[in-house]
Amino acid sequence: MRSAAILALRAALLLATVLAAHARPPGAEQILRKAEEVRNPDLDYAVDFTIHGVSRGDVVKERDASYSMVARGKDRTVILMRSPENLHGALVLMVENKYWMLLPKASKPWELSGAQMMNGDVATGDLARSNLRRGYAVSLSGEEPLDGEDCFRLELLAESDAARYTRIIYWVAKKGFLPKKLEHYGRTSALVKTVVYGDYRKGPLGLRSMRLDIESFDEWKEGSTLSFSNLRKLEAPPASFTADGLIPFRDAALAARDASAAGDVSLESIMRAMDSPSRLQ
């Protein structure tokens, strides 16, 4: 009888512990980790996307560009420019906190400076693929609704050179820990950029945002919309994610397009061409 009572007491204590753990609100690190698993997953994948930009300076200008991107985990990315036509084949390599660019007719890639990484489509790529679990100290500053949805409000403060911004405010939906909005602040504490995540869809990589709306508050005052499509799993050769690997990547992309009657070709075809150039003959 006594042993049965002890077992029952232990079971009750275990159940109470489990229930208490579930009732306890998540901490800032846990919220950030779960949100980043959605925003910037640690997976190998590819996606196509377009950027529609509208500058709101003295003269309003619109522009459109298209890209394909292949990612290896959280910190290695290659972006292939598809259009405009004069830049088809240009590549941007992102490895942790360093960026390289190779133009269609350049003899070698060059490493971008910090200032160059803060403007244009390179900055847009940085916003989409930055690893916010590196270089920032995170805290939970509160909870508040955003667009009618209950959210956690995280505050990220720069604590190393890996941080591109001094401060980021990050709204994460309580339901599903989905990223909703980020505000990025610069060295002068002024708001520099905002990013809004939307159009969540379930696909091969789970639930992902297929649309980003970005507002820049620099001298160009540009608003950009990124629309993603054909999100899929793809393993690229490790050499593709090195500065030395950019030239064979670009050359394979240009040769594959020239050999295709349809014009643009998939990243999968380019990867096969890199493995076996004779396929292009």
C-alpha positions in Angstrom: 0.0 0.0 0.0 2.8 2.4 1.0 4.7 1.8 -2.2 1.6 2.3 -4.3 0.9 5.6 -2.5 4.5 6.7 -3.2 4.2 5.8 -6.9 1.0 7.8 -7.1 2.6 10.8 -5.4 5.5 10.7 -7.8 3.2 10.5 -10.8 1.2 13.4 -9.5 4.4 15.5 -9.0 5.6 14.6 -12.5 2.3 15.6 -14.0 2.3 18.9 -12.1 5.9 19.6 -13.3 4.9 18.9 -17.0 1.8 21.1 -16.7 3.7 23.9 -15.1 6.3 23.7 -17.9 3.6 24.0 -20.5 1.9 26.8 -18.7 5.1 28.8 -18.4 5.5 31.4 -21.2 8.4 30.9 -23.5 11.6 32.9 -23.0 13.2 35.3 -25.4 15.8 32.8 -26.7 13.1 30.2 -27.3 10.9 32.6 -29.2 13.8 33.8 -31.3 14.9 30.2 -32.1 11.5 29.1 -33.2 10.9 32.2 -35.3 14.3 31.9 -37.0 13.5 28.3 -37.8 10.7 29.7 -40.0 12.4 32.9 -41.3 15.9 31.5 -42.0 15.8 27.7 -41.7 18.9 25.6 -41.3 18.2 23.7 -44.5 19.6 23.3 -48.0 17.1 24.7 -50.5 16.5 26.9 -53.5 13.9 29.5 -54.4 13.1 31.9 -57.2 12.0 35.5 -56.5 11.3 38.9 -58.0 11.8 42.3 -56.5 9.6 45.3 -57.4 11.0 48.5 -56.1 9.6 52.0 -55.9 11.9 54.9 -54.9 10.1 57.8 -53.3 12.8 60.5 -53.5 12.5 63.7 -55.5 11.6 61.6 -58.6 9.5 58.4 -58.2 11.1 55.5 -60.1 10.0 51.9 -60.4 12.2 48.9 -61.2 11.9 45.1 -61.4 14.4 42.4 -61.2 14.3 38.6 -60.9 16.7 36.2 -59.2 17.2 32.6 -58.1 18.8 31.7 -54.8 20.4 28.6 -53.4 21.0 28.3 -49.7 23.2 25.9 -47.6 22.1 26.2 -44.0 21.7 29.5 -42.3 24.9 31.2 -43.3 25.8 30.3 -47.0 23.9 31.7 -49.9 24.4 32.3 -53.6 22.0 34.6 -55.5 21.9 34.4 -59.3 20.5 37.5 -61.2 18.1 36.6 -64.0 17.0 40.1 -65.0 17.5 42.8 -66.1 19.1 41.3 -69.2 22.4 43.2 -69.0 23.1 41.7 -65.5 22.0 38.1 -66.3 24.5 35.7 -64.8 25.7 38.1 -62.0 26.2 36.4 -58.7 26.3 37.4 -55.0 27.8 35.1 -52.5 26.9 35.5 -48.8 29.0 33.6 -46.2 28.2 34.5 -42.7 29.1 38.2 -42.5 31.0 38.5 -45.7 29.7 39.2 -49.3 31.3 38.8 -52.7 29.9 39.9 -56.1 30.8 38.6 -59.6 29.5 40.5 -62.7 28.7 38.7 -66.0 31.9 39.7 -67.7 34.2 40.2 -64.7 37.5 38.2 -64.5 37.2 37.7 -60.7 34.8 38.4 -57.8 35.3 41.2 -55.3 34.5 41.4 -51.7 31.9 44.1 -50.9 32.5 46.7 -48.2 30.1 47.2 -45.2 28.7 50.4 -46.9 28.0 48.5 -50.1 26.1 45.8 -48.2 23.7 48.4 -46.7 22.2 49.5 -50.0 20.3 48.2 -53.0 19.3 44.6 -53.6 22.4 43.3 -51.7 20.9 44.9 -48.6 17.6 43.3 -49.4 19.2 39.9 -49.6 20.9 40.5 -46.3 17.6 41.3 -44.6 16.1 38.1 -46.0 18.9 35.8 -45.0 20.6 37.4 -42.0 21.2 35.1 -39.1 19.7 37.0 -36.1 20.9 34.4 -33.6 24.5 35.6 -34.2 25.8 38.9 -33.0 22.7 40.0 -31.0 21.6 39.8 -27.4 17.8 39.2 -27.3 15.2 40.1 -24.7 11.4 39.9 -24.5 10.2 43.5 -24.2 6.5 42.7 -24.1 3.4 41.4 -25.9 1.2 43.4 -28.2 -1.2 42.8 -31.2 0.0 43.5 -34.7 -2.6 43.6 -37.5 -5.1 41.9 -35.1 -2.8 39.1 -34.2 -1.3 38.6 -30.7 2.5 38.8 -30.9 5.6 38.6 -28.8 7.8 41.7 -29.0 11.5 40.9 -29.0 14.4 43.4 -28.8 17.8 42.5 -30.2 20.8 44.6 -29.3 24.1 44.4 -31.1 26.8 42.7 -29.1 29.5 41.9 -31.7 30.7 43.0 -35.2 28.5 40.2 -36.7 25.5 42.5 -36.0 24.6 44.7 -39.0 22.3 46.9 -37.0 22.6 48.4 -33.5 19.0 47.4 -32.6 16.2 45.3 -34.0 12.6 45.1 -32.9 11.1 41.8 -33.9 7.3 40.9 -33.7 6.6 37.2 -33.6 3.1 35.8 -33.7 2.2 33.7 -30.7 0.5 31.2 -32.9 3.1 29.2 -34.6 6.0 31.6 -33.8 5.7 33.1 -37.2 7.8 36.2 -38.0 5.5 39.2 -38.6 7.6 42.4 -38.7 11.1 43.7 -38.0 12.4 47.2 -37.5 16.1 47.8 -38.0 17.9 50.7 -36.4 21.3 52.2 -37.5 24.3 53.7 -35.8 22.5 56.9 -35.0 19.5 55.0 -33.5 17.3 56.1 -36.4 15.0 53.7 -38.0 16.7 52.4 -41.2 14.5 49.6 -42.6 11.3 47.7 -41.8 10.4 44.2 -43.1 6.9 42.8 -43.0 6.4 39.0 -43.6 3.2 37.8 -45.2 1.6 35.3 -47.6 2.5 32.2 -45.5 2.1 29.0 -47.4 2.9 25.4 -46.6 5.3 23.6 -49.0 8.3 21.2 -49.1 10.1 23.2 -46.4 7.0 23.6 -44.1 5.2 26.9 -43.5 7.1 29.8 -45.1 6.5 33.5 -45.9 6.3 33.9 -49.7 6.2 37.7 -49.6 8.3 40.4 -47.9 7.5 44.1 -47.9 10.6 46.2 -47.2 10.7 50.0 -46.5 14.0 51.8 -46.5 14.3 55.2 -44.9 17.7 56.2 -46.3 18.2 58.9 -49.0 16.5 56.7 -51.7 13.5 56.0 -49.6 12.6 52.9 -51.5 9.9 50.4 -50.9 10.5 46.9 -52.2 8.3 43.8 -52.5 9.9 40.4 -52.7 7.7 37.7 -54.1 9.0 34.1 -53.8 8.0 31.0 -55.9 9.1 27.4 -56.5 10.6 26.9 -53.0 12.1 23.5 -53.0 14.9 21.4 -51.4 18.2 21.5 -53.3 21.7 20.4 -52.3 24.4 22.4 -54.1 28.1 21.5 -54.4 30.0 22.9 -51.4 32.4 24.7 -53.9 29.5 26.8 -55.1 29.6 28.7 -51.7 33.2 29.9 -52.1 34.6 33.0 -53.8 36.6 30.7 -56.1 33.5 28.8 -57.0 31.6 31.8 -58.4 33.3 31.8 -61.8 32.4 28.2 -62.7 28.9 28.8 -61.3 28.5 31.9 -63.5 30.0 30.3 -66.6 27.7 27.3 -66.2 24.7 29.5 -65.8 25.5 31.5 -68.9 26.4 28.4 -71.0 23.2 26.6 -69.9 21.1 29.6 -70.9 22.8 29.8 -74.3 22.2 26.1 -74.9 18.6 26.3 -73.9 16.0 27.3 -76.5 13.7 28.4 -73.7 16.2 31.0 -72.3 16.4 30.8 -68.5 17.2 27.4 -67.0 16.7 26.0 -63.6 19.3 26.0 -60.8 19.2 22.2 -61.0 20.3 22.3 -64.6 23.1 24.7 -63.8 24.3 22.4 -61.0 24.4 19.4 -63.3 26.3 21.5 -65.8 28.9 22.4 -63.2 29.3 18.7 -62.4 29.7 17.7 -66.1 30.3 20.6 -68.5 29.9 18.1 -71.4 26.2 18.1 -70.7 26.0 21.5 -72.4 27.5 20.3 -75.7 
